Amino acid sequence: MKQIAVLFSGQGSQYAGMGKQLHDRHDGVKKLFAYASDILGMDMARLCFEAKIDELSRTENTQPALLLCSVAAYRSFRSVTGLTPAYLAGHSLGELSALVCAGALSFEDGLQLARLRGLAMSRCSVAGGMGMSAVTKVDRSVVEELLPTIDGFGSEIVAANFNAPSQVVLSGTLAGLERAGESLKKLGANIIPLKVSGPFHSPYMRHAAEELAAGLAAVTINPCQIPVVANVTARPHGDGEAIVDALVRQLTSPVLWSDTLQYLQGQGVEVYIEAGPRDVLKRLVQSNIPDASAYAVDTQGDVESIQVALSADIRSAKDWPGVVAKCMAIAVCTPNSNWNEAEYQQGVIEPYRELKALQDQLEQIMADPDSTQVKRALQLLSRIFTTKGTPPEEMRMRYLQLAEGLLDKAPIGDYLADVSAN
């Protein structure tokens, strides 16, 4: 199967009407929007579909709205294809979306953290006289060599995003940006002032970083079920403490997006899918890795192209619809002949709880299980059979009931062979 990375959009990708196509097409997305509205106490469908762009683009609104639309896009991709990506990564705010989809943060916590993050960043931007600008048409190395020579470097002016070999975003005071811009123009650079509300990813966001740290201290962070590449290191996140540290540092540190894409390419990623509004990250992939296959879930033509490009992988991923739920049903209806309470707890109750947790996870992301998840489900079912003292002949019958035409598919076929041999 092809190695896939899913990328999550950052601030600046928003537009009036974002997410509406997915909302109208998928009942699960409608429920997600309604749930998000309950969590935040605001009508997210109205904000995303009907509000004027000025209201949507207020940082405290943009960030939770982007997270919602990005998670919806990811779950729709999983639902349509059944595929599990090898890696996730998000640009700035998109890193929170990636961590939600990787299971490190609950959707509820991720949404509330996005709102908190947006409010905190807005408060840091009130002073005015600050902003961001994009530098293009010169190599990144030129910008990195020049910046330390600019008066106020490290305080009034910093590099905020390394997006592509010839695209660096600067952040700081308008005076600092002007000084840097004039010097860079002499070296052939093009300077583009950005329409943003503040100097993001700079030391001016330190109070926002403190507020985000407090918010993160109040939530549970779980291990990532899929590796998520961090903005500040361009390497996968570590444990919960490392995740908190990386998210907090991200607000005052540059986004190493070009480095992130280079890392993913080095890990063998062949296909890049942008989950979120527009196709900004798709285009950055094409700038960084010209021969990469890159698609955006928000682009209808790309949705069709994804299904064509990954058709063989999608067919393989769809081999296992409903298998985990069937394992749960079979576990319940299989008679028990073991009345040792401790053994029953360890060999039946605990495996069943793990099966239920796996099924809940699949329902949450609207996806069928992949082969690794199927293998784990079958291991748990086998453990339940053994503990209950299920006779071999009945086990064979139960596996046949489970397979229903999938006997040629490993690992079910392998398990049936093992049972037959015993």
Secondary structure, DSSP 8 states (H G I E B T S, - for coil): ---EEEEE--TT---TTTTHHHHHH-HHHHHHHHHHHHHHTS-HHHHHHTS-HHHHTSHHHHHHHHHHHHHHHHHHHHHHH----SEEEESTTHHHHHHHHTTSS-HHHHHHHHHHHHHHHHHHTTT-SEEEEEEESS-HHHHHHHGGGSTTBTTTEEEEEEEETTEEEEEEEHHHHHHHHHHHHTTT-EEEE---SS--SSGGGHHHHHHHHHHHHTS-----SS-EE-TTTSSB--SHHHHHHHHHHHTTS-B-HHHHHHHHHHTT--EEEEESSSSHHHHHHHHH-TTSEEEETTSHHHHHHHHHHTHHHHHHHTT-TTHHHHHHHHHHHS------HHHHIIIIIHHHHHHHHHHHHHHHTT----HHHHHHHHHHHHHHHHHHT--HHHHHHHHHHHHSS-TTSTTHHHHHHHHHH-
